């Protein structure tokens, strides 16, 4: 049975929670490979709701191993609080079912503070970050001054590394007339939690190799969406990591041959949260209606999401970049009752028609969507579990997405409930 990599194909919030929940039941190992605690998803298992941010979805199931890979940046205090909250719901978390990559980079209080300082600065563009320190932590990782999980095991080495990171951060703080970071307090705070974090620390790359040899089924779980990718997204209005499927290999420490099937989660319309380009955005009553019906508010931030028509150009582009084999289409029921539906099939830029989303921010802001109109189905699809029972107009809408993007439809979600799913192709079967 092949291993599966799950990624969002839009700007995140595609409804990965429900799909990942179903997949995690089938898998033996679940691996988070990028991002931080800025992206969350909600799982409902046996009537209990779990809101996860850093912990992989496999953690809520018995006899599964959950792994936080080296590509993730970890706020240790946020992680310990999340573990505490999940344990209150009856889930026992130990070093037998949770592994943390020893070489994963830590998010420190100074990263969260710098995030807020930048977002509040009047002379910079507002990126719309979650102010959780993810970006600054990745910067320190790439700048080779980051504090990693393994560093917590040696106080002398930790002290030297903190000197390095404070040399950089205190220069910035001094120039902005902000209070300098107190090394003694930071050292004390880290030493208090070091043993709690280190108990989960492991050479994750080695463990994954062992699981491969034992023919274990591995689910690689991405956060956010591909249009927030640092290289392929709407830069600079993006996250600070690679969110494409290829990042799973580097972010978990295994060869690309480990990932056999890429499943792209696709919402039946388009949303994004925060700032940045959005060609099909609906700033009108229809956009508000979709937002209300789809309950488009962030799991972590509760921020209202911007809503718009389905952008097939963007989804086709992200599917190509990630090598997507199957699409899990979500929230089709949110479009129930709309008389007219539209799908963006191309753009107009400077008077010319183009069939891709350009990389330049200036061009991204200038493109005008070219739409194809579809008749709505004016009836409920909620709870439908069989393709044949979908309204004909809903079938036409879905078939067009499949044909335009050139990717098979793996499943169709017709409500937030796990059982309300039309399964057309099982990703775990060859």
Buried (B, 14 or more C-beta within 10 A) or exposed (E): BBBBBBBBBBBBBBBBBBBBBBBBBBBBBBBBBBBBBBBBBBBBBEEEEBBBBBBBBBBBBEEBBBBBBBBBBBBBBBBBBBBEBBEEEEBEBEEEBBBBBBBBBBBBBBBBBBBEBBBEEEEEEEBBBBBBBBBBBBBBBEEEBBBBBBBBBEEEEBEEBBEBBBEBBBEBBEEEEBEEBEBEEBBEBBEEBBEBBBEBBBBBBEBBBEBBEEEBBBBBBBBBBBBBBBEBBBBEBBBBBBBBBBBBBBBBBBEEEBBBBBBBBBBBBBBBBBBBBBBBBBEEEBBBBBBEBBEBBBBBBEEEBBBBBBBBBBBBBBBEBBBBBBBBBBBBBBBBBBEEBBBBBBBEBEEEEBEEBBEEBEBBEBBEBBBEEBBBBEEEBBEBEEBEEBBEBBBBBBEBBBEBBEBEBBBBBBBBEBEBBBBBBBBBEE
